[in-house]
Amino acid sequence: MRSDPTDTPETAGTAESPRPAQVGVVVIGYNDSAHVGDAVRSALAQGPAVAEVVAVDDCSTDGSAELLDRLAADEPRLRVVRRSVNSGGCGSPRNAGIDAVTTPYVMFLDSDDVLPPGAVDALLAAATGAHAEVASGLCVRRELPSGREQPWQAPLYTAHTVLARPAQRPRLVHDTLCVNKLYRTDFLRGHGIRFPEGRFLYEDIVFTARVLAAGPRIALVPDRVYVWHVRRAAEQLSLSLDREHIDNWKARVEACALAYDILLGAGQKELARAARAKFLDHEVRMYARELGLRDAHYRRAWWAHTREYLARYDAADWELNPSAPGRLLARVVLESPEPRDLPRLRELAARPARLLPPYARTPDGVPVWSPDLPQVTLTPFLTRPTGVLPLVVDAELRPRARASTLRLRLHELYGRVAEAGPREVDVEWHSRDDDRTRGRTTTPLTPCGPESWSAELPVDLAGLGAGTWDLRLTVRFADGAQRDVTAHALAGAGRLRRSAVPSARHGVLLVQPYATHSGALAVRVATGVRGVLQVARGRLRRLLH
């Protein structure tokens, strides 16, 4: 009988060398002839550990299947499975791949993504070395065309770790992707683990719940094993990015509800509870940030459907981490029959969260959301560490020909800020295009009234250069605490107006301060006459369309 180590870091991939030709990679695609070849080639390039690549074409009409046939003619490891009817989703073609593979291990790859070099070797070494039914690694979201990368659920993948059972790491419910994992094929087949069939959005959420419910031994590796391409400018958005219709939210809620039922039904109570908490922290916050982009009909439908689902939560669900932003946001939704306070909820849904004023109290001094919603209390904020409070810093960028300035104002939060003693704020601008940082500086905070502190500093817009820049702040306190925040963009009175600013370095700068979807301050800068003309042409094209 093998011993089951507890949840402790260990070298999961060094117990034995990976044996060759043990992995089948299932590549699914529909009308994606522009990218499916790259996906297949990235799987084949993994080396001898990949015995076969099964490309499942979901009845494409753009020549994808013919392209795959041509690739298969020169590559004996590639097999093409053609579905005769389009499924409308990702689950059915992946199930066809599970049925088709002949290898001990299987993993999944979407047609518009790629496997980075060494991904299969890293996962296979971990799985075989730890005798694990599932091996999982780091997925990276790569924005295209900028190439900007963001790790997905990075806290799970900081070291080689072996889990005897999933309940040792409840945070596993946050990584609902199926593509950054290697599965023992007989484990999936033996437990009847499959994806929902047909047009079922967010099938990964349900599949992952079924995997965790079966209680597999899991090996985690810090290696990059999957590159998820995010193409927001594509003519046809991916199913997960196309969130503007209420049916998308209903599908997401359905998937999360089904995942909870699966875990609870399997006796995985801790994972089921974690899945409900994850719905508040991830799903509710993400969609709440976007409510300002939707029309009144969508908002009412979203609000009603969310309240209906939240009504299923029990007292234990709400007691877990009551000061978490997603939980507070959900309580406001649950306690209010109609949509309300959307700008404030948007800021609370930001990362990091910002709780905008007013900061109301009941007649006996209890902090509450608002005077007309006293049942939503904010008392947990009275004892939370300063470094996790949802602090608000207002920001106003003033582009000027002689000297552009940034004005900041830190708000009090039920006496907690004054208690910690705000001293100074670190300021930096972060590029969305290539992760550069510019303009790093530290400036003191000075009282500007009984419940706020302010700072004003120059901004070298020419030094930032062309691109989109996010403002990032760190508030430092006398007691040694610090809080990383993004700034609330002050709007109104022409504050977020595009300006042309003379520049000795570039001739001219076109500067556009704006509020992001979550209300944070950011700025777009175009440099020189050519940059200004590019902006003008882009705006003209949008107007014409």
C-alpha positions as CSV (number, residue, x, y, z in Angstrom):
1,M,0.0,0.0,0.0
2,R,1.4,3.4,-1.0
3,S,1.7,6.1,1.6
4,D,-0.3,9.3,1.2
5,P,1.7,12.4,2.0
6,T,-0.2,15.4,3.3
7,D,-0.4,18.8,1.6
8,T,3.2,19.7,1.7
9,P,5.6,21.0,-0.9
10,E,7.7,18.2,-2.4
11,T,9.4,17.4,-5.7
12,A,6.4,15.7,-7.4
13,G,8.2,15.3,-10.8
14,T,11.5,13.8,-9.8
15,A,10.5,10.4,-8.4
16,E,10.9,8.8,-11.9
17,S,11.6,9.9,-15.4
18,P,8.6,10.2,-17.7
19,R,8.2,7.2,-19.9
20,P,7.8,7.9,-23.6
21,A,4.6,7.7,-25.6
22,Q,2.1,7.8,-22.8
23,V,0.0,10.9,-23.6
24,G,-2.8,11.7,-26.0
25,V,-3.6,15.3,-26.6
26,V,-7.2,16.1,-27.7
27,V,-7.4,19.2,-29.8
28,I,-10.9,20.5,-30.4
29,G,-11.9,23.2,-33.0
30,Y,-14.7,24.7,-35.0
31,N,-14.2,27.0,-37.9
32,D,-10.7,28.0,-36.7
33,S,-8.5,27.2,-39.7
34,A,-6.4,30.3,-38.9
35,H,-5.2,28.8,-35.6
36,V,-5.8,25.1,-35.3
37,G,-2.6,24.2,-37.2
38,D,-0.5,26.1,-34.6
39,A,-2.3,24.3,-31.8
40,V,-1.7,20.8,-33.3
41,R,1.9,21.6,-34.0
42,S,2.5,22.8,-30.4
43,A,1.1,19.4,-29.2
44,L,3.3,17.4,-31.6
45,A,6.3,19.5,-30.7
46,Q,6.1,18.2,-27.1
47,G,8.2,15.3,-28.1
48,P,8.1,11.5,-27.7
49,A,5.9,11.6,-24.6
50,V,3.0,12.4,-26.9
51,A,1.9,9.2,-28.5
52,E,-1.0,10.7,-30.4
53,V,-2.8,13.9,-31.1
54,V,-6.5,13.5,-31.7
55,A,-7.9,16.5,-33.5
56,V,-11.7,16.6,-33.2
57,D,-13.3,18.9,-35.8
58,D,-16.8,19.9,-34.8
59,C,-18.3,20.0,-38.3
60,S,-16.4,23.0,-39.5
61,T,-17.2,24.8,-42.8
62,D,-14.1,26.9,-43.2
63,G,-11.7,24.1,-44.4
64,S,-10.4,23.3,-40.9
65,A,-11.0,19.6,-41.3
66,E,-9.2,19.5,-44.7
67,L,-6.2,21.4,-43.2
68,L,-6.0,18.8,-40.4
69,D,-6.2,16.0,-43.0
70,R,-3.2,17.5,-44.8
71,L,-1.3,17.7,-41.6
72,A,-2.2,14.1,-40.7
73,A,-0.9,12.9,-44.1
74,D,2.6,13.8,-43.0
75,E,2.4,13.1,-39.3
76,P,1.5,9.5,-38.2
77,R,0.8,10.6,-34.6
78,L,-2.1,12.8,-35.7
79,R,-5.6,11.4,-36.1
80,V,-8.6,13.5,-37.2
81,V,-12.0,12.8,-35.9
82,R,-14.8,14.6,-37.8
83,R,-18.1,15.1,-36.2
84,S,-21.1,15.0,-38.6
85,V,-23.1,17.6,-36.7
86,N,-21.9,20.7,-34.9
87,S,-22.4,20.5,-31.2
88,G,-22.5,24.2,-30.4
89,G,-20.1,23.9,-27.5
90,C,-16.8,22.4,-26.4
91,G,-18.1,19.4,-24.3
92,S,-19.2,17.0,-27.0
93,P,-15.9,17.2,-29.1
94,R,-13.9,16.7,-25.9
95,N,-16.0,13.7,-25.0
96,A,-15.3,12.3,-28.5
97,G,-11.6,12.8,-27.8
98,I,-11.8,10.9,-24.5
99,D,-13.5,8.0,-26.4
100,A,-10.9,8.1,-29.1
101,V,-7.6,8.2,-27.3
102,T,-5.6,5.0,-26.7
103,T,-3.0,6.3,-24.3
104,P,-2.7,6.0,-20.5
105,Y,-2.9,9.8,-20.1
106,V,-5.0,12.5,-21.8
107,M,-5.0,16.3,-21.9
108,F,-7.0,18.9,-23.7
109,L,-6.1,21.8,-26.0
110,D,-8.4,24.3,-27.7
111,S,-7.7,25.2,-31.3
112,D,-6.8,28.8,-30.6
113,D,-4.3,28.1,-27.8
114,V,-0.9,26.4,-27.6
115,L,1.1,24.2,-25.3
116,P,4.5,25.7,-24.4
117,P,7.6,23.6,-24.8
118,G,8.0,21.1,-22.0
119,A,4.4,21.2,-20.8
120,V,3.7,17.5,-21.3
121,D,7.0,16.3,-19.9
122,A,6.5,18.4,-16.7
123,L,2.9,17.1,-16.2
124,L,3.8,13.5,-17.0
125,A,6.8,13.5,-14.7
126,A,4.6,14.8,-11.9
127,A,1.8,12.3,-12.5
128,T,4.0,9.3,-12.7
129,G,6.4,10.3,-10.0
130,A,3.5,10.9,-7.5
131,H,1.2,8.1,-8.8
132,A,-1.4,10.8,-9.3
133,E,-4.6,10.5,-11.3
134,V,-4.4,14.2,-12.1
135,A,-1.4,16.6,-12.7
136,S,-2.0,20.3,-13.0
137,G,0.3,23.3,-13.9
138,L,0.2,27.0,-14.5
139,C,-1.9,28.4,-17.3
140,V,-0.9,31.8,-18.6
141,R,-3.5,34.1,-20.3
142,R,-1.9,35.9,-23.2
143,E,-3.7,39.0,-24.5
144,L,-3.3,39.4,-28.3
145,P,-2.0,41.2,-30.1
146,S,-0.2,43.0,-27.2
147,G,1.3,39.7,-25.9
148,R,0.7,40.8,-22.3
149,E,0.6,37.8,-20.0
150,Q,-1.3,37.1,-16.8
151,P,-0.9,33.9,-14.8
152,W,-4.1,32.1,-14.0
153,Q,-4.6,31.0,-10.3
154,A,-0.9,31.4,-9.6
155,P,-1.1,30.8,-5.8
156,L,-1.9,27.2,-6.6
157,Y,1.3,26.7,-8.5
158,T,4.2,28.1,-6.5
159,A,5.9,24.7,-5.8
160,H,5.8,21.0,-6.6
161,T,3.0,19.7,-4.4
162,V,1.2,16.4,-4.0
163,L,-2.3,16.2,-2.5
164,A,-3.6,12.9,-1.4
165,R,-7.1,14.2,-1.8
166,P,-8.6,17.5,-3.2
167,A,-10.1,18.6,0.1
168,Q,-6.5,19.3,1.4
169,R,-6.5,22.4,-0.9
170,P,-10.0,23.9,-1.2
171,R,-8.7,26.6,-3.5
172,L,-8.6,24.0,-6.2
173,V,-12.2,24.9,-7.0
174,H,-11.0,28.2,-8.3
175,D,-9.0,26.6,-11.1
176,T,-11.9,25.4,-13.2
177,L,-9.9,25.0,-16.4
178,C,-9.6,21.5,-17.9
179,V,-6.8,22.4,-20.3
180,N,-3.9,22.9,-17.9
181,K,-4.2,19.4,-16.5
182,L,-3.1,15.8,-17.4
183,Y,-5.6,13.0,-16.5
184,R,-5.2,9.3,-16.3
185,T,-7.5,8.1,-19.0
186,D,-8.7,5.1,-16.9
187,F,-9.5,7.4,-14.1
188,L,-11.9,9.5,-16.3
189,R,-13.5,6.4,-17.8
190,G,-13.7,4.4,-14.6
191,H,-15.6,7.2,-12.9
192,G,-17.7,8.1,-15.9
193,I,-16.3,11.7,-15.9
194,R,-17.4,13.5,-19.0
195,F,-18.2,17.0,-20.1
196,P,-21.8,18.2,-20.5
197,E,-23.0,17.5,-24.0
198,G,-24.2,20.0,-26.6
199,R,-24.3,23.8,-26.3
200,F,-23.5,24.0,-22.6
201,L,-21.4,27.1,-21.7
202,Y,-18.8,26.8,-19.0
203,E,-18.5,23.0,-19.3
204,D,-15.1,23.2,-17.7
205,I,-16.7,24.2,-14.3
206,V,-18.9,21.1,-14.3
207,F,-16.1,18.8,-15.6
208,T,-13.7,20.0,-12.9
209,A,-16.3,19.5,-10.2
210,R,-16.8,15.9,-11.4
211,V,-13.0,15.3,-11.3
212,L,-12.7,16.8,-7.7
213,A,-15.8,14.8,-6.6
214,A,-14.0,11.6,-7.5
215,G,-11.3,12.4,-5.0
216,P,-8.2,11.9,-7.1
217,R,-4.6,12.1,-6.0
218,I,-3.3,15.4,-7.5
219,A,0.2,16.6,-8.4
220,L,0.7,20.4,-8.8
221,V,3.7,21.8,-10.7
222,P,4.9,25.4,-11.0
223,D,5.7,25.0,-14.7
224,R,3.9,26.9,-17.4
225,V,1.9,24.2,-19.1
226,Y,-0.7,26.1,-21.2
227,V,-1.0,29.4,-23.0
228,W,-4.6,30.7,-23.2
229,H,-4.9,33.2,-26.0
230,V,-7.3,36.0,-25.4
231,R,-8.5,37.7,-28.6
232,R,-10.9,40.5,-27.5
233,A,-10.8,42.1,-30.9
234,A,-11.8,39.0,-32.8
235,E,-14.9,39.1,-34.9
236,Q,-16.3,36.2,-33.0
237,L,-15.6,36.3,-29.3
238,S,-14.9,33.0,-27.5
239,L,-17.9,31.7,-25.5
240,S,-16.4,32.7,-22.2
241,L,-15.7,36.3,-23.3
242,D,-19.1,37.0,-24.9
243,R,-20.8,38.2,-21.8
244,E,-23.1,41.0,-23.0
245,H,-26.2,38.8,-23.2
246,I,-28.1,37.7,-20.0
247,D,-28.1,34.1,-21.3
248,N,-24.4,34.0,-20.6
249,W,-24.8,34.8,-17.0
250,K,-27.7,32.3,-16.6
251,A,-25.4,29.6,-18.1
252,R,-22.6,30.5,-15.7
253,V,-24.9,30.4,-12.7
254,E,-26.3,27.0,-13.9
255,A,-22.8,25.6,-14.2
256,C,-21.8,26.8,-10.8
257,A,-25.0,25.5,-9.2
258,L,-24.4,22.1,-10.8
259,A,-20.8,22.1,-9.6
260,Y,-21.9,22.7,-6.1
261,D,-24.5,19.9,-6.3
262,I,-21.9,17.5,-7.7
263,L,-19.4,18.2,-4.9
264,L,-22.0,18.1,-2.1
265,G,-23.6,14.9,-3.5
266,A,-20.1,13.3,-3.4
267,G,-19.7,14.1,0.2
268,Q,-17.1,16.8,-0.5
269,K,-18.7,19.4,1.8
270,E,-15.6,21.6,2.2
271,L,-15.1,21.8,-1.5
272,A,-18.8,22.5,-2.1
273,R,-18.6,25.4,0.4
274,A,-15.5,26.7,-1.3
275,A,-17.2,26.5,-4.6
276,R,-20.0,28.7,-3.3
277,A,-17.5,31.2,-1.9
278,K,-15.7,31.2,-5.2
279,F,-19.0,32.1,-7.0
280,L,-19.2,35.3,-4.9
281,D,-15.5,36.2,-5.1
282,H,-15.1,35.5,-8.8
283,E,-18.3,35.3,-10.8
284,V,-20.4,37.9,-9.0
285,R,-17.5,40.4,-8.9
286,M,-16.6,40.0,-12.5
287,Y,-20.1,40.5,-13.8
288,A,-20.9,43.3,-11.4
289,R,-17.9,45.3,-12.7
290,E,-19.6,45.2,-16.1
291,L,-23.1,46.2,-15.2
292,G,-22.4,49.8,-16.1
293,L,-21.9,48.6,-19.7
294,R,-25.3,47.0,-19.9
295,D,-28.8,48.3,-20.6
296,A,-31.5,48.6,-18.0
297,H,-33.2,45.4,-19.2
298,Y,-30.0,43.4,-18.7
299,R,-29.4,44.9,-15.2
300,R,-32.8,44.0,-14.0
301,A,-32.6,40.5,-15.4
302,W,-29.1,40.0,-13.9
303,W,-30.2,41.3,-10.5
304,A,-33.3,39.1,-10.4
305,H,-31.5,35.9,-11.5
306,T,-28.6,36.5,-9.0
307,R,-31.0,37.1,-6.1
308,E,-32.8,33.9,-7.0
309,Y,-29.6,31.9,-6.8
310,L,-28.2,33.6,-3.7
311,A,-31.4,32.8,-1.9
312,R,-30.2,29.1,-1.8
313,Y,-27.2,30.1,0.3
314,D,-27.4,29.1,4.0
315,A,-26.1,30.9,7.1
316,A,-22.8,29.0,7.0
317,D,-22.2,30.3,3.5
318,W,-22.5,33.9,4.6
319,E,-20.5,33.5,7.8
320,L,-17.3,32.5,6.0
321,N,-15.1,35.6,5.6
322,P,-18.0,38.1,6.0
323,S,-15.8,41.1,5.0
324,A,-14.9,39.7,1.6
325,P,-15.9,42.2,-1.1
326,G,-17.8,39.6,-3.2
327,R,-19.8,38.5,-0.1
328,L,-20.7,42.1,0.8
329,L,-21.7,42.8,-2.8
330,A,-23.9,39.7,-2.9
331,R,-25.6,40.7,0.4
332,V,-26.6,44.1,-1.1
333,V,-28.0,42.3,-4.2
334,L,-29.9,39.7,-2.0
335,E,-31.4,42.4,0.3
336,S,-32.5,44.7,-2.5
337,P,-35.5,43.8,-4.8
338,E,-34.3,46.2,-7.6
339,P,-30.8,47.2,-8.9
340,R,-29.3,49.9,-6.7
341,D,-26.0,51.6,-6.0
342,L,-24.4,50.3,-9.2
343,P,-21.4,52.7,-9.3
344,R,-20.6,51.9,-5.7
345,L,-21.0,48.1,-6.4
346,R,-18.7,48.4,-9.4
347,E,-15.9,49.9,-7.3
348,L,-16.4,47.2,-4.6
349,A,-16.1,44.6,-7.3
350,A,-12.7,46.0,-8.4
351,R,-9.4,44.3,-7.6
352,P,-8.3,45.6,-5.1
353,A,-11.8,46.5,-3.8
354,R,-12.8,50.1,-3.1
355,L,-15.7,50.9,-0.8
356,L,-16.8,54.4,-1.8
357,P,-18.4,56.8,0.7
358,P,-20.8,57.6,2.2
359,Y,-19.9,55.5,5.3
360,A,-23.2,55.2,7.1
361,R,-24.0,54.2,10.7
362,T,-27.1,53.2,12.5
363,P,-28.3,55.5,15.3
364,D,-26.4,53.3,17.8
365,G,-23.2,53.6,15.7
366,V,-23.1,50.3,13.8
367,P,-21.4,50.6,10.4
368,V,-23.9,49.7,7.6
369,W,-24.1,49.9,3.8
370,S,-26.6,52.7,3.8
371,P,-29.3,54.2,6.1
372,D,-32.0,52.4,4.1
373,L,-30.2,49.1,4.0
374,P,-29.1,48.6,7.7
375,Q,-29.3,44.8,7.5
376,V,-26.1,44.8,5.5
377,T,-23.6,45.6,8.2
378,L,-20.0,46.5,7.8
379,T,-18.8,45.7,11.3
380,P,-16.1,43.2,10.1
381,F,-14.2,46.2,8.8
382,L,-13.7,47.4,12.4
383,T,-11.3,44.5,13.1
384,R,-9.8,43.6,9.8
385,P,-6.1,44.4,9.2
386,T,-5.4,47.7,7.6
387,G,-3.6,46.0,4.7
388,V,-6.8,44.4,3.5
389,L,-9.4,47.2,4.0
390,P,-11.2,48.4,0.8
391,L,-9.7,51.9,1.0
392,V,-10.6,54.6,-1.5
393,V,-8.1,57.1,-3.0
394,D,-9.7,59.6,-5.4
395,A,-7.5,60.6,-8.3
396,E,-7.6,63.4,-10.8
397,L,-5.0,63.8,-13.6
398,R,-4.6,67.3,-15.0
399,P,-2.7,67.4,-18.2
400,R,-1.1,70.8,-18.7
401,A,1.4,72.3,-21.2
402,R,3.8,73.5,-18.5
403,A,3.3,70.9,-15.7
404,S,0.8,68.0,-15.6
405,T,-0.3,67.1,-12.0
406,L,-1.9,64.2,-10.2
407,R,-4.2,65.0,-7.3
408,L,-4.9,62.2,-4.7
409,R,-7.3,62.1,-1.8
410,L,-7.5,59.2,0.7
411,H,-10.8,58.7,2.5
412,E,-11.4,57.7,6.1
413,L,-13.1,54.3,6.7
414,Y,-14.9,54.2,10.1
415,G,-11.9,55.6,11.9
416,R,-9.5,52.8,10.8
417,V,-7.4,55.0,8.5
418,A,-6.7,57.7,11.2
419,E,-6.0,54.9,13.7
420,A,-3.3,53.5,11.4
421,G,-1.8,56.9,10.7
422,P,-1.4,57.4,6.9
423,R,2.1,58.8,6.1
424,E,2.8,58.6,2.4
425,V,1.8,57.0,-0.9
426,D,3.9,55.3,-3.5
427,V,2.9,56.1,-7.0
428,E,3.7,54.4,-10.3
429,W,2.2,54.0,-13.8
430,H,2.0,50.5,-15.2
431,S,1.9,49.8,-19.0
432,R,-0.8,47.5,-20.2
433,D,1.2,46.8,-23.4
434,D,4.5,45.4,-22.0
435,D,4.4,45.5,-18.2
436,R,6.8,48.5,-18.0
437,T,6.5,50.8,-15.0
438,R,7.2,54.5,-15.1
439,G,7.1,57.5,-12.8
440,R,7.8,55.7,-9.6
441,T,7.8,58.2,-6.7
442,T,6.7,58.6,-3.1
443,T,4.9,61.6,-1.7
444,P,3.6,62.5,1.7
445,L,-0.1,62.5,2.7
446,T,-1.3,65.5,4.6
447,P,-4.6,66.0,6.4
448,C,-7.2,68.0,4.4
449,G,-10.2,67.9,6.7
450,P,-11.4,65.7,9.5
451,E,-11.8,62.5,7.4
452,S,-9.4,62.7,4.4
453,W,-5.7,63.1,3.4
454,S,-4.3,64.5,0.2
455,A,-1.3,64.6,-2.0
456,E,-0.4,66.4,-5.2
457,L,2.6,65.6,-7.5
458,P,3.8,66.3,-11.0
459,V,3.4,63.7,-13.8
460,D,5.9,63.5,-16.7
461,L,3.5,62.4,-19.4
462,A,6.1,62.6,-22.1
463,G,8.3,60.3,-20.0
464,L,5.5,57.7,-19.9
465,G,5.4,57.5,-23.7
466,A,2.8,56.1,-26.0
467,G,0.4,53.4,-24.7
468,T,-2.2,52.8,-22.0
469,W,-1.1,53.3,-18.4
470,D,-2.8,52.2,-15.2
471,L,-2.2,54.1,-12.0
472,R,-1.1,52.0,-9.0
473,L,-0.7,53.2,-5.5
474,T,0.6,51.9,-2.2
475,V,-0.6,53.7,0.9
476,R,1.9,53.4,3.8
477,F,0.9,53.9,7.5
478,A,2.8,54.9,10.6
479,D,2.1,51.5,12.2
480,G,4.0,49.8,9.5
481,A,1.0,48.6,7.5
482,Q,0.6,49.2,3.8
483,R,-2.2,48.8,1.3
484,D,-1.9,48.4,-2.4
485,V,-4.8,50.2,-4.2
486,T,-5.9,51.4,-7.5
487,A,-7.4,54.9,-7.6
488,H,-11.0,55.9,-8.1
489,A,-11.2,58.1,-11.1
490,L,-13.0,61.4,-10.4
491,A,-15.4,62.2,-13.2
492,G,-17.5,65.2,-14.1
493,A,-16.7,68.8,-14.8
494,G,-14.4,67.9,-17.7
495,R,-12.0,65.9,-15.6
496,L,-11.8,62.9,-18.0
497,R,-11.4,65.0,-21.2
498,R,-9.0,64.3,-24.0
499,S,-6.3,67.0,-24.2
500,A,-3.6,67.9,-26.7
501,V,-0.4,69.0,-24.8
502,P,2.7,70.5,-26.3
503,S,5.8,68.5,-25.6
504,A,9.5,69.4,-26.1
505,R,10.3,65.7,-26.6
506,H,7.5,64.6,-28.9
507,G,6.1,67.9,-30.3
508,V,2.6,67.0,-29.1
509,L,0.9,64.6,-26.8
510,L,-2.7,63.5,-27.0
511,V,-3.7,62.6,-23.4
512,Q,-7.0,60.8,-22.5
513,P,-7.6,60.1,-18.8
514,Y,-10.4,57.7,-18.3
515,A,-12.2,55.4,-15.9
516,T,-11.8,51.7,-16.5
517,H,-14.8,49.3,-16.3
518,S,-14.2,49.1,-12.5
519,G,-13.9,52.8,-12.1
520,A,-10.1,53.0,-11.7
521,L,-8.0,55.8,-13.2
522,A,-6.0,55.1,-16.3
523,V,-4.6,57.2,-19.1
524,R,-4.0,56.7,-22.9
525,V,-1.1,58.6,-24.4
526,A,-0.4,59.2,-28.1
527,T,3.0,60.8,-28.9
528,G,3.8,63.0,-31.9
529,V,1.8,64.0,-34.9
530,R,1.8,60.4,-36.2
531,G,0.4,59.1,-33.0
532,V,-2.3,61.8,-32.9
533,L,-3.3,61.0,-36.5
534,Q,-3.5,57.3,-35.7
535,V,-6.0,58.0,-32.9
536,A,-8.0,60.3,-35.1
537,R,-8.2,57.7,-37.9
538,G,-9.2,55.0,-35.4
539,R,-12.0,57.2,-34.0
540,L,-13.2,58.0,-37.5
541,R,-13.3,54.2,-38.4
542,R,-15.4,53.5,-35.2
543,L,-17.8,56.4,-36.1
544,L,-18.2,55.0,-39.6
545,H,-19.0,51.6,-38.3
